[in-house]
Amino acid sequence: MIIRRVLQIILAGFLAFSVAVFADSSIPSDQAVDVQTDSEMTGDVLDTPDDMTGMKETFIQTLNINTANAEEISETLKGIGPVKAAAIVQFRNENGPFKSLEELSQVKGLGAKTIAQNEALISFE
């Protein structure tokens, strides 16, 4: 968390510098800069011990399996190509939203190994 905060401070300084340098550019001065804060970020932070000694943070973005289209599924999940992704979407359309990984395993051609490999990437909300 300390590393993330330091990087945010550096980024904020860079943005302030950039605004000052390019104040006379063709971008209208009344346009706001959209900066994402910690509270607006989504996903899970993994591998973050309490003392942070010698560890790095790994930020992963989760995929909502109930709203993602086939292309998003095949691009995000490991071991799932366009055909399996389409089968997931078709199963969801025919049977309603998934509530668990167990329900997801009912999709034909989607094995337990593939689901386990992607468990941390899949969300249901």
Summary of the structure (lengths in Angstrom):
residues: 125
radius of gyration: 20.3
end to end distance: 25.5
largest distance: 58.9
contacts: 265
relative contact order: 0.13
helix: 46%
strand: 8%
